[in-house]
Amino acid sequence: MKVLVTGAAGFIGFHTAKKLVERGDEVLGLDNVNAYYDVRLKEARLDILRRHNGFTFLKADLADRDAVARAFAEFKPERVVNLAAQAGVRYGTENPHAYTESNVTGFLNVLEGRIAAISDRPGPLVDVTLAVGRATIVARLSRRSCERLGLAPGLKAWALVKAVALDRHAVGFA
Ligand SMILES: NC(=O)c1ccc[n+]([C@@H]2O[C@H](COP(=O)([O-])OP(=O)(O)OC[C@H]3O[C@@H](n4cnc5c(N)ncnc54)[C@H](O)[C@@H]3O)[C@@H](O)[C@H]2O)c1
């Protein structure tokens, strides 16, 4: 399976990508390798991942809409694990924009990239795994759910998020 793992140089993203390539998946790891903590640790993780043939690394920022769209168009992932994020709380007092850029704009770009890439394919419309606070949420919004909610096929990410909030039956929580 082709899996896009964002935040692949980070703590959880690294272990996720490693497990996936070890079981034979093809992984595109995306990370901007920012300096929130020691970059050498992130580079060391990427060196481990690069030993696997199934792993490719893309240095990109999730807030860069074009780069994210290109990654989806070229790699064509079957699954997306979105673990790139600005973690922590105290850092927000020094650098509040890092949170909106990575966690809001970046997540929106992932949703938009996913929807654009699969809108002409059958199957679940969205299947994104994301870590929110201390919980991991698997969101899966099926085409049938979209029809039931009267949502257009060219669904936009904001509408998707609203739909997820409105229709808990459309979403599996794990
Ligand atoms: N570590 C935990 O115990 C834990 C527990 C529950 C949830 N989470 C959540 O899981 C997520 C990942 O946590 P982590 O511990 O792996 O953090 P981390 O900081 O180790 O990893 C995040 C990675 O994302 C990258 N990144 C950040 N912003 C980016 C952007 N705009 N574009 C591309 N890459 C970007 C960073 O360079 C980093 O490598 C966070 O949302 C965190 O809140 C973490």
The ligand as an SDF file (V2000), in Angstrom:
LIG
                    3D

 44 48  0  0  0  0  0  0  0  0999 V2000
    4.5480   12.5390   21.5270 N   0  0  0  0  0  0  0  0  0  0  0  0
    3.4280   12.2140   22.1840 C   0  0  0  0  0  0  0  0  0  0  0  0
    3.4570   11.6300   23.2860 O   0  0  0  0  0  0  0  0  0  0  0  0
    2.0790   12.5180   21.5760 C   0  0  0  0  0  0  0  0  0  0  0  0
    0.9420   11.9570   22.1410 C   0  0  0  0  0  0  0  0  0  0  0  0
   -0.3060   12.2020   21.5640 C   0  0  0  0  0  0  0  0  0  0  0  0
   -0.4140   13.0150   20.4590 C   0  0  0  0  0  0  0  0  0  0  0  0
    0.7030   13.5620   19.9380 N   0  0  0  0  0  0  0  0  0  0  0  0
    0.5290   14.4050   18.7670 C   0  0  0  0  0  0  0  0  0  0  0  0
    1.1180   13.7280   17.6530 O   0  0  0  0  0  0  0  0  0  0  0  0
    1.6450   14.6910   16.7460 C   0  0  0  0  0  0  0  0  0  0  0  0
    3.1130   14.3900   16.5050 C   0  0  0  0  0  0  0  0  0  0  0  0
    3.7860   14.4250   17.7570 O   0  0  0  0  0  0  0  0  0  0  0  0
    5.3180   14.0930   17.8780 P   0  0  0  0  0  0  0  0  0  0  0  0
    5.5940   13.8250   19.3070 O   0  0  0  0  0  0  0  0  0  0  0  0
    5.7170   13.0880   16.8650 O   0  0  0  0  0  0  0  0  0  0  0  0
    5.9220   15.5220   17.5190 O   0  0  0  0  0  0  0  0  0  0  0  0
    7.3190   15.8570   16.8320 P   0  0  0  0  0  0  0  0  0  0  0  0
    7.5470   17.3240   17.0440 O   0  0  0  0  0  0  0  0  0  0  0  0
    8.3810   14.9000   17.2550 O   0  0  0  0  0  0  0  0  0  0  0  0
    7.0130   15.5690   15.2930 O   0  0  0  0  0  0  0  0  0  0  0  0
    6.3160   16.4570   14.4560 C   0  0  0  0  0  0  0  0  0  0  0  0
    7.0730   16.5250   13.1360 C   0  0  0  0  0  0  0  0  0  0  0  0
    6.2960   17.3370   12.2630 O   0  0  0  0  0  0  0  0  0  0  0  0
    7.1980   18.1980   11.5690 C   0  0  0  0  0  0  0  0  0  0  0  0
    6.4200   19.3840   11.2080 N   0  0  0  0  0  0  0  0  0  0  0  0
    5.8960   20.3130   12.0440 C   0  0  0  0  0  0  0  0  0  0  0  0
    5.2810   21.2490   11.3510 N   0  0  0  0  0  0  0  0  0  0  0  0
    5.3950   20.9020   10.0340 C   0  0  0  0  0  0  0  0  0  0  0  0
    4.9670   21.4940    8.8260 C   0  0  0  0  0  0  0  0  0  0  0  0
    4.2810   22.6460    8.8220 N   0  0  0  0  0  0  0  0  0  0  0  0
    5.2530   20.8680    7.6730 N   0  0  0  0  0  0  0  0  0  0  0  0
    5.9410   19.6990    7.6570 C   0  0  0  0  0  0  0  0  0  0  0  0
    6.4050   19.1110    8.7800 N   0  0  0  0  0  0  0  0  0  0  0  0
    6.1180   19.7130    9.9520 C   0  0  0  0  0  0  0  0  0  0  0  0
    8.3380   18.4960   12.5260 C   0  0  0  0  0  0  0  0  0  0  0  0
    9.5420   18.8530   11.8630 O   0  0  0  0  0  0  0  0  0  0  0  0
    8.4620   17.1720   13.2680 C   0  0  0  0  0  0  0  0  0  0  0  0
    9.4540   16.3510   12.6960 O   0  0  0  0  0  0  0  0  0  0  0  0
    1.3770   16.0710   17.3880 C   0  0  0  0  0  0  0  0  0  0  0  0
    0.1610   16.5700   16.8930 O   0  0  0  0  0  0  0  0  0  0  0  0
    1.2450   15.7380   18.8550 C   0  0  0  0  0  0  0  0  0  0  0  0
    0.4730   16.7060   19.5420 O   0  0  0  0  0  0  0  0  0  0  0  0
    1.9510   13.3240   20.4600 C   0  0  0  0  0  0  0  0  0  0  0  0
  1  2  1  0
  2  3  2  0
  2  4  1  0
  4  5  1  0
  4 44  2  0
  5  6  2  0
  6  7  1  0
  7  8  2  0
  8  9  1  0
  8 44  1  0
  9 10  1  0
  9 42  1  0
 10 11  1  0
 11 12  1  0
 11 40  1  0
 12 13  1  0
 13 14  1  0
 14 15  2  0
 14 16  1  0
 14 17  1  0
 17 18  1  0
 18 19  2  0
 18 20  1  0
 18 21  1  0
 21 22  1  0
 22 23  1  0
 23 24  1  0
 23 38  1  0
 24 25  1  0
 25 26  1  0
 25 36  1  0
 26 27  1  0
 26 35  1  0
 27 28  2  0
 28 29  1  0
 29 30  1  0
 29 35  2  0
 30 31  1  0
 30 32  2  0
 32 33  1  0
 33 34  2  0
 34 35  1  0
 36 37  1  0
 36 38  1  0
 38 39  1  0
 40 41  1  0
 40 42  1  0
 42 43  1  0
M  CHG  2   8   1  16  -1
M  END
$$$$
